[in-house]
Amino acid sequence: MKQPFVTNSLREFSRKEDCSFCRRSTEEIATHLRIASYGKFFLSPGIRPSYDLQVVPREGFRYETFWMAGKGRSVPVLVGAATLEKIPNVFHDLISLLGPVRVTLESSHGVSQGRKLRREYTRWMDLPVLESYLLEFEPMFLRDGCSGISLADETAGVEVRLDEHKLFLVYGNRTEEFAGIFRSHGMQYDMDLPLITDGEHVHLTSHAWYRKFLKMAKRMEGTCREG
C-alpha cells in the first residue's frame, strides 16, 4: 500500500483562521498523523483528530435525533465509537439484527474536486451474501478514511451505517435493541461522548483504496451517482 494522502478536508480547514493545522510544519503534521491511539482507543489509519485535539477520541455511544426534511419528522439515531480492533465484530453483530437489506456504498474520494461520490444499490441482498463481500473488503472499510457503507432494512424501518469516520450510526425506532449490542462489546452510554465529527478532523486515503472501492462497487453491480 502506498503512502496515504490527506483528503481535501485538511485544505478546507486550512482556509479558516482558527485551523489547528495552520502555521504547522509538514514535519509537525506528519508526526500528528502518525499517532494511532489515545489511551486505550485505537483509531482507524484513515481518520485523525485536529492538531490541537478539539476532540480526544474514546469509546462509547450516545443518542441523537435526525430530522428528515422530506418526511417532516425526526427519527432516533444511535451513534457509537469503538476502538479499531472491535469494529468488525460490533458491525457484524449490529447487522445480524437485520433482514434483507438495501446496500449503499459511500465514497468521498472525489471531494478534492468539490464533489462527493456515492454509489447506490437498489437491489436487496441477503445477509450471508453481503457478509461474504464485507469479509473480502473488510480492510478497506476499517482503514480507508473515504469509504463507508449503509445497510437499510426497509421492512423493519432500520438503517445501520459504518461511515467514513468509522462511527456506527443506527437510524430507527429499535435503538435499545442495538444499544444492547454496544453494551455487549463493552461500549458504555455517555450522553456527553465526544465524537471525532464534533471537531476539526482529517481523512486519509490512497489511490489503492479508491481502486479497491471501485472493485467492490463493480462486483456488486451498482449504479453511480455524483452529487
LOKE-751362 format. One record per residue: x, z, y of N, C-alpha, C, O, CB in turn; residue in one letter. Coordinates in steps of 0.05 Angstrom, whole numbers, plus 32768, in hexadecimal, padded with zeros to 4 digits. Last residue first. Glycine has a CB too. Layout:
// residues N
XZYXZYXZYXZYXZYa
...
This chain:
// residues 227
7E367F7881137E267F8281297E357F9781397E2B7FA1814C7E0D7F8D811Fg
7E307F4C80DC7E417F5880F17E2F7F6081087E1C7F5381107E567F4380FAe
7E237F4F80997E177F4D80B37E297F5A80C77E317F7180C37DFB7F5B80B3r
7E257F3280597E347F3D806F7E257F3980897E1A7F23808F7E507F308071c
7E0C7F4380197E0C7F3280307E197F4080477E1A7F5980487DEE7F2A8038t
7E2B7F4B7FD87E1A7F537FEE7E1A7F3D80047E267F2880017E247F6D7FFAg
7E427F507FA37E327F397FAC7E1F7F407FC27E077F3B7FC17E227F2E7F94e
7E657F737F917E4A7F7C7F917E377F677F9D7E1F7F6B7F9F7E477F967FA2m
7E947F577F987E8C7F5F7F7D7E6F7F667F7C7E617F617F697E9E7F767F73r
7E977F557FCF7E927F3D7FC17E897F437FA57E777F357F9A7EAC7F2C7FC0k
7EA17F8B7FDA7E897F7E7FE57E827F657FD67E6B7F5F7FD07E8D7F788003a
7ED27F937FC17EBA7FA17FB67EA17F947FC07E8D7F917FB17EBB7FBE7FBFm
7EF17F707FE17EEF7F6C7FC47ED77F797FB87EC87F6E7FA87F087F767FB6k
7EED7F8880127EE17F6D800E7EDE7F677FF17ECB7F5A7FE97EF27F58801Cl
7F0B7FB780077EEF7FB8800F7EE17F9E800A7ECB7F9D7FFF7EED7FC0802Df
7F3D7FA07FFE7F2F7FAE7FE87F117FB17FEE7F017FAD7FDC7F3C7FCA7FE4k
7F497F8D80307F467F7A801A7F377F8780027F277F7A7FF57F617F6F8011r
7F4C7FBF80497F387FAC80527F337F97803C7F1C7F8F80367F3F7F9E806Cy
7F797FD480317F5F7FE1802D7F487FCE80347F347FCE80277F5D7FFB803Dw
7FA07FB080447F9B7FB280287F807FBF80227F717FB680107FB17FC1801Aa
7FA17FBB807A7F967FA180727F907FA180547F7D7F94804B7FAA7F8A8078h
7F8B7FFF80847FA07FEA80807F937FD080787F7B7FD080717FB47FF3806As
7F7E803980AD7F77802680987F8F801380937FA48018809F7F5D8016809Et
7F65807280CE7F7B806280C57F73805180AD7F648059809C7F93807580BDl
7F46808C81097F43808080EE7F5C807080E77F68806380F87F2A806E80ECh
7F4680C8812F7F4F80AD812A7F4A80A5810D7F4B80B680FB7F6D80AA8132v
7F2180EE81607F2D80EB81467F3680CE81437F2E80BD81537F1A80F3812Fh
7F01811F81887F12810781877F1F8106816B7F28811A81617F278107819De
7ECA814181677EDF813E817A7EED812381787EE7811381677EF381558178g
7EA6813F813F7E9E814E81577EB3814B816D7EAE815381847E9A816C8151d
7EB9812981127EAB811781247EA38125813E7E9A811881517E93810B8117t
7ECA815380F47EDF814381027ED2813081167EE0812881297EEF813380EDi
7EA3818D81027EA8817580F37EBB816381037EBC8164811B7E8E816680EEl
7E9E81D280FD7EA881BC810D7EAE81A480FB7EBB81A780E77EC281C5811Cp
7E6481F880F07E7A81E980E47E8481D380F67E7481C280FD7E7281DE80C8l
7E3D821A80FE7E50821281137E67820381087E7C820181157E5A822B8122d
7E21822580D17E13821880E67E25820E80FC7E1E81FC810B7DFD822A80F1m
7E37821E80937E41822980AC7E34821980C27E3A820180C67E61822780AEd
7E388227804D7E29822080657E35822D807D7E3B8245807C7E0B82278061y
7E72821380257E60822780317E51821D80497E5C820D80597E6F82408037q
7E8481F97FE97E8081F380057E6B820580107E55820680067E7981D48009m
7E8A81FE7FB27E9782127FC37E95820C7FE17EA482177FF07EB382147FBCg
7E6A81DE7F957E8681D67F987E9581E87FAC7EAB81E17FB57E8881B87FA1h
7E3981F37F9A7E4581F47F7F7E6281EB7F807E7181F17F6D7E3581E17F6Cs
7E2D81E67FCF7E3482027FC87E4282047FAD7E5382147FA97E1B82137FC8r
7E2181AF7FC97E3781B87FDA7E4081D47FD27E5881D97FCE7E3081B77FF7f
7DF381B47FA97E0B81A67F9F7E2381AF7FAF7E3881B47FA37E0781877FA1i
7DD181CE7FCC7DD981DC7FB47DF181CF7FA77E0281DC7F9B7DC281DC7FA0g
7DC781A67FF07DD781BC7FF97DE181CD7FE17DF781D87FE17DC881CE800Da
7DA381887FD37DBE817E7FD67DD181937FE07DE981937FD97DBE81667FE9f
7D7781A97FD77D8081A17FBD7D9D81977FBE7DAD819E7FAD7D6E818B7FB1e
7D7081AC800E7D7881C47FFF7D8281BD7FE47D9581CA7FDA7D6081D77FFDe
7D5F8178801D7D7A818180247D82819A80157D9A819D800F7D7B81878042t
7D36815380167D3F81637FFF7D5A816F80047D6B81727FF27D4181517FE6r
7D27812F803D7D1A814A803D7D22815B80257D17817080217CFD8146803Cn
7D5F810C805C7D46810F804D7D3C812B804C7D48813D80597D4A81048031g
7DA380FC80547D8B80FA80657D7280FD80537D7180F1803E7D8B80DF8074y
7DE2811580527DCA811280417DB2811280547DAD812680617DC98129802Cv
7E25810680567E0C810880657DF5810380537DF480EE80457E0C80F4807El
7E68811A80537E50811580447E38811880577E37812C80667E4E8128802Bf
7EA280FA806F7E8D810F80707E768106805F7E7080EF805C7E848113808El
7EC980D580777EC980E4805D7EB780FD805F7EBD811280537EE580EC8055k
7EC280B3809F7ED080CC80A67ED380DE808D7EDF80F4808F7EC080DB80BCh
7EA3808C808A7EBF8086808D7ECF809E80967EE8809D80967EC2806F80A0e
7E7680B1805D7E7C809F80737E9A809C80767EAA80A780667E7080A9808Dd
7E4D80B0802B7E6880B9802F7E7380A780447E7A8090803E7E7980B88013l
7E0780C1802A7E1E80B180357E3880C080317E3980D880347E1980AA8052r
7DC880BA80107DE180C9800E7DF780B780177DFA80A0800E7DE680D37FF1v
7D8380C1801D7D9B80B080207DB480C2801F7DB480D7802D7D9A80A0803Ae
7D4180C280047D5A80D080097D7180BC800B7D7180A87FFC7D6080E47FF1v
7D0F80B57FF07D1280B9800C7D2B80C880137D2B80D980257CFA80C88017g
7D0580A67FBC7D0680C37FC17D0980C97FDF7D0580E07FE87D1E80D07FB3a
7D07806F7FC37CF0807B7FB67CEE80997FBD7CD980A47FC27CF180777F98t
7D3880657FD97D2180627FEA7D08806D7FDE7CF580757FEC7D1D80457FF1e
7D72807D7FD97D5D807E7FC57D43807D7FD57D3880927FDD7D5F80987FB2d
7DAC80607FF17D9080687FF87D7E80667FE07D7A80517FD57D868057800Fa
7DED806C80007DDB80677FE97DBF80727FF07DBC808A7FF57DE680757FCFl
7E26805380217E0C806080237DFA8058800C7DF9804180057DFE805A803Es
7E6B805980307E55804F801F7E3D806080227E3E807880257E5E804E8001i
7EA5804080547E918055804C7E7C8048803B7E7B803080387E8580628065g
7EE4803680727ED1802F805D7EBF804680577EC7805D80567EE080268044s
7F0E804480937EFA8031809E7EE6802880897ED78015808D7F09801880A9c
7F358063807D7F26806E80937F12805B809F7F06806280B47F39807780A8g
7F3F806B80397F3D8057804F7F2B806280657F14806A80607F32803C8044d
7F3C809180107F54808F80207F53807C80387F64807D804A7F6B8087800Fr
7F0C80917FF37F1980AA7FF97F2E80A7800F7F3180BA801F7F2780B57FE0l
7EFE805C7FEC7EEB806D7FFA7EF8808880017EEF809580157ED380727FE8f
7F2C804A7FD07F25803F7FEB7F1380527FFA7F17805880117F1880247FE7m
7F2B80677F9F7F41806B7FB37F3B80617FCF7F43806D7FE27F5A805D7FA9p
7EFA80517F877EFC806C7F917F1380717FA57F0E807D7FBA7EFE807F7F7Be
7EEE80227F6E7EF680217F8B7EF9803C7F977EF9803F7FB07EE280107F9Af
7EE080317F3A7EF5801D7F3E7F00801E7F5B7F18801A7F5F7EE980027F38e
7EB780567F447ED0805F7F367EE6804B7F3B7EFD80537F407ECB80617F18l
7E9180377F5C7E9C804D7F6B7EB680567F5E7EC9805E7F6C7E8880647F6Dl
7E8380147F327E8F800A7F4A7E9E80207F597EB4801D7F637E7A7FFC7F5Cy
7E6C80397F0F7E8380297F067E92801D7F1E7EAB801C7F1D7E7A80137EF2s
7E42804B7F2D7E58805D7F287E70804F7F1D7E8780587F227E5080737F15e
7E1E80207F2A7E2A80277F437E4380387F3F7E5880347F4B7E1780367F55l
7E0E80247EF47E1C800C7EFE7E2B80127F187E42800A7F1B7E077FF57F03v
7DF680577EF37E0D80517EE27E1C80387EEB7E3580387EE97E03804D7EC6p
7DCB80517F1C7DE380617F207DFA805B7F0E7E11805A7F177DDC807E7F1El
7DB4800F7F2A7DB280277F1A7DCD80367F1D7DE2802A7F207DAC80217EFCd
7DA47FF27F687DB87FF67F537DB280107F447DAB80247F507DD47FF67F5Em
7D827FBF7F8C7D837FDA7F827D977FDB7F6B7D9B7FC87F5D7D687FE47F79w
7D967F947FC27D8E7F997FA67D917FB67F9F7DA27FC47FAB7D9D7F877F93r
7DAB7F8F7FF37D8F7F947FF27D867F997FD57D6F7FA17FD17D807F7C7FFDt
7DE17FA680167DD87F9C7FFC7DBB7FA37FF77DB47FBB7FF77DEA7FA87FE5y
7E0D7F99804B7DF57FA580417DEC7F9780277DEF7F7F80247DDF7FA48056e
7E437FA980717E3B7F98805A7E237FA7804D7E257FBE80457E527F948046r
7E587FA680B47E497FB4809F7E427FA080897E3B7F89808F7E2F7FC180ABr
7E887FAD80E67E7F7F9D80CF7E707FAE80BB7E7A7FC380B37E977F8F80C2l
7E867FB0812A7E867FBF81127E7A7FAF80FB7E647FA480FE7E787FDA8115k
7EB17F9B815F7E997F99814F7E9C7FAB81377EB27FB481307E947F7B8146r
7EE07F95817B7EC97F9D818A7EAF7F9B817A7E9A7F9981867EC77F8D81A2g
7F0B7F8D815C7F017F7581697EE67F7B81777ED87F6981807EFC7F5F8154q
7F137FBD81457F267FB6815A7F1E7F9C81687F287F96817E7F427FB2814Es
7EEE7FC0811D7EE87FCE81367EFB7FC6814C7EF47FC781647EE87FEC8132v
7EEF7FAC80EA7EF07F9981007EEC7FA6811B7EE77F97812E7EDB7F8580FBg
7EEA7FD780C87F047FCA80C97F067FB780E17F1C7FB180EB7F0B7FBC80AFh
7EBF7FF680BC7EC67FF380D97EE27FE680DC7EEF7FEB80F07EC4800E80E7s
7E8C7FF0808C7EA87FEB80937EAA7FEA80B17E9A7FDE80BF7EB27FD28086s
7E65800380557E69800580727E86800180787E98800E806B7E5E801F807De
7E347FEE80267E507FF2802C7E547FF1804A7E497FDF80577E627FDD801Dl
7DFB8007800B7E067FFB80247E23800280267E2B801980277DF68005803Dt
7DCB80017FD87DE680077FDF7DEE7FF97FF97DE97FE17FFC7DF97FFF7FC9v
7D9480237FC07D9C800C7FD17DB780137FDD7DBA80277FEA7D8680067FE7r
7D8C803D7F7E7D93803F7F9A7D9880237FA67D9F80107F997DAC80507F9Ev
7D6780637F4E7D7280497F567D7680497F757D6580537F837D6080327F4Dp
7D6F80A87F627D6680947F4E7D74807A7F557D8A807A7F607D4780917F4Fg
7D9B80E17F6B7D8C80CA7F737D8380B97F5C7D8D80BB7F467D9E80B97F86l
7DBB81097F5B7DA081117F607D8E80F97F697D7780FC7F6E7D9F81267F76l
7DED80F47F597DE080F87F3F7DC381007F437DB380FF7F307DEF810D7F2Fs
7E0180F57F8B7DF280DD7F847DE580E07F697DD480CF7F627E0580C57F84i
7E1981297F897E0481237F9C7DF4810B7F937DDB810C7F937E10811D7FB8l
7E4081237F627E2A81367F5D7E1381317F707DFC81347F697E3481537F5Fd
7E6380FE7F7A7E5680F87F607E3E810A7F5C7E2981007F537E6A80FC7F49h
7E73811B7FA77E6381037FAA7E5580FB7F907E3E80F37F917E7580EC7FB3f
7E9181447F8D7E79814A7F9E7E6781327FA17E4F81347F9E7E8281557FBAv
7EB981257F757EA681357F647E8D813D7F747E77813C7F697EB3814E7F5An
7ED4810D7FA17EC880FD7F8C7EB3810C7F7C7E9E81027F767EDD80F37F79p
7EE3813C7FC37ED081277FCC7EC481177FB47EAC81147FB47EDE81147FDFi
7F0B815F7FB67EF081657FAD7EDC814E7FB27EC7814C7FA57EE5817D7FBBk
7F3A814F7FCE7F38814E7FB17F1C81537FA67F17814C7F8F7F4B81627FA5e
7F30815880077F32813D7FFB7F2E813D7FDD7F20812C7FD37F4E81338001l
7EFB818680177F17818080157F1B816780027F0A81637FF07F288198800At
7EBF817180377ECD817D80207EEA817580217EF1815F802A7EC081748005a
7E87817A805F7EA38172805F7EB1818080477EAF819980457EB28178807Aa
7E448164806B7E578174805E7E738168805F7E77815080617E5081788041g
7E02816780847E1D815C80887E32816F807C7E32818780817E23815880A6v
7DC18154807D7DD4816880737DF0815B80767DF48145806B7DCE81708055l
7D8A814B80A67DA38140809C7DB5815780947DB7816B80A27DB1812E80B2v
7D44813B80AD7D5A814E80A97D738141809E7D71812D808F7D5081658095p
7D2D810D80DF7D30811480C37D46812980C07D5A812880CF7D3680FB80B1v
7CFB80FE81107D15810781087D15810E80EB7D01811580DF7D1E811F8119s
7CD980C281297CDA80DD811D7CF780E481157D0880D381157CC880DF8104r
7CD1808C81347CC780A081467CC680BC813A7CB480CC81407CAC8099814Eg
7CE68062811A7CCF806E810D7CC38085811E7CAE809081177CD6807980F2k
7D118052813A7CFE803E81307CE5804A81257CD0803D81257D0B802D811Cg
7D2E808281407D1F807681577D0A8062814E7CF4806181597D328069816Aa
7D3680B881207D32809C81187D20808F812D7D088091812D7D25809A80FCm
7D6580E981297D4E80DD81357D4C80BF812D7D5F80B081337D4E80E08154w
7D79811B80FD7D7F80FF81067D6580F381107D5180F281027D8B80EE80EFf
7D95815C80FD7D7D814A80FC7D86812F81087D97812E81197D658156810Ct
7DBC818780D27DB7817980EB7D9C816A80E87D8F816B80D47DCF816580F2e
7DE281BB80B47DC981AC80B67DC7819F80D17DCE81AB80E67DB081BE80B0y
7E2281BC80937E0F81C580A77DF781B280A77DF7819D809B7E1C81C580C3r
7E5981D2806A7E4381C080707E3181CC80857E3181E580887E3381B88057f
7EA181D0805A7E8781DD805D7E7181C880627E7681B0805F7E8881F18074g
7EE681D3806E7ED181CD805B7EB781DD80617EB881F3806B7EDA81D4803Fe
7F0381BA80AB7F0181CD80957EE881C780847ED781B6808C7F0081EA809Fr
7F2C81A380E07F1A819D80CA7F1A81B480B57F2F81C080B07F22818380BCp
7F2881B581207F3A81BA81097F2881B780F07F1781C880EB7F4781D7810Bv
7F20818F81597F13819981417F28819D812C7F38818B81267EFD81848137v
7F488188817D7F2E819081887F1C819A81717F0B81AC81757F2081788196q
7F82818181777F70818F81637F57819A81717F5181B2816F7F8081A58156l
7FA0816081967F9D817C819F7F8A818C818D7F8281A281957F94817C81BCd
7F998130817B7FB4813C817C7FB3815981847FC28169817A7FC5812C8191y
7F5E813081507F6D812B81697F88813981697F8C814C815A7F5C81348181s
7F63812281087F57812E81217F68812781397F7D811B81377F54814C811Ep
7F5F80E880DE7F6E80FE80EA7F61810881037F5480F981127F8B80F480F0r
7F5780C280A37F4A80CF80BA7F5C80E680C47F6780F580B47F2E80D980B4i
7F6C80AF80747F60809C80867F5480A8809F7F49809980AF7F4B808D8078g
7F7E80D480507F9280C780607F8780B480757F9580AB80877FA580B7804Ep
7F51810C80557F5580F1804C7F6C80E5805C7F6E80EA80747F3C80DF804Ds
7F6D814E80577F5F813880637F63811E80537F77811C80457F6781348080l
7F64818D803B7F738175803B7F62815E80447F4B815A803B7F7F816F801Ef
7F6381D0804B7F5381B7804D7F65819F804F7F74819C80627F4081B98065f
7F7E81FE804E7F7981F480337F6981DA80337F6281D0801E7F6A82098023k
7F9E81EE80897F97820380777F9481F8805B7FA681EA80517F7E82128080g
7F9881AD808C7F9681C3809E7F8C81DA808E7F7581DB80867F8381BC80B7y
7FC0817380797FAE818980737FAE819E808A7FC281A080997FB581978059s
7FE2814A80887FCD814480757FB9815B80707FA4815680647FDA813D805Ba
8002812D80BC7FF8814780B37FDF814380A27FCB813880AB7FF1815980CCi
800F80FB80CF8019810280B5800F811D80AB8012812480938037810280B5r
7FFC80FA81037FED80EB80EE7FF680F180D27FE880EC80BF7FEF80CD80F4l
80258116811D800A8121811B7FFA811481047FEC812180F57FFB811E8136h
804F80F181198051810C810D8036811881098031812480F48063811E811Et
803A80C88138804080C3811C804280DE810D803980E080F6805980B38118a
803980E1816A802080D8815E802480D48140801380DD8130801680BE816Bi
807080E88173805E80FF8172804480F8816580398108815580588109818Fe
808380B38172808C80C6815E807980DE815C807380E8814680A980D08165e
806A809E819F806480938185806C80A6816F805E80A9815B807280788181t
805780D481CC806980C081C2806080B681A7805080C28199808680CB81C0s
801F80DB81F6802E80E481DF804080CE81D5803880B681D6801B80ED81C8r
7FFE80C9821E801980D38226802880E0820F803B80EF8213801780E7823Dr
7FC580D781F87FD180CC82107FEC80D982167FEF80F282147FBE80CE8229c
7FAC80F281D17FC380E281C97FD180D581E17FE780C981DE7FBB80CC81B5f
7F80810981E77F96811B81DE7FAF810C81D67FC4811881D47F8C812C81C7s
7F6280F282227F6B80EB82077F8280FC81FE7F9680FE820D7F7280CE8205c
7F4E80F782547F52811082457F5A810A82287F58811C82177F3981218245d
7F4780C482677F5B80D582747F6180ED82637F7880F882647F5280DD828Fe
7F43808F82387F3780A682457F4D80B982507F6280BC82447F2580B58231k
7F5D806A821B7F54806282367F47807982457F408076825D7F40804B8234r
7F66808081EB7F7D807F81FD7F75807682197F848079822C7F92806C81F2s
7F37807981CF7F3C809381DA7F53809281EF7F5380A182027F4380A781C4f
7F3F804381C07F28804A81D17F2D806581DE7F27806981F67F0F804B81C0e
7F6C804681A07F6E803781B97F57803F81CC7F5B804081E47F6E801981B3r
7F57806481767F6C806F81867F6F806181A07F73806D81B57F87806F8177l
7F32803F81617F298059816A7F3E8065817D7F37807081927F23806C8153s
7F498012814A7F44801281677F3A802C81727F398030818B7F317FFC816En
7F73803081187F5F801E81227F5B8022813F7F698032814C7F4480238113t
7FB6803081037FA0803F81107F8D802B811C7F94801881287FAB80528127v
7FCC801C80C27FCC801980DF7FB4802880EA7FA0802C80DC7FCB7FFB80E8f
7FF8802F808C7FDE802D80997FE1802880B77FF5802E80C37FCE80478095p
80278007806A8024801C807D8009801A808B800280048094803A801C8092q
800C7FEE802B801C7FEC804380168004805680028012805280177FD28052k
801180007FE880008000800080128000801980248010801B7FED80198000m
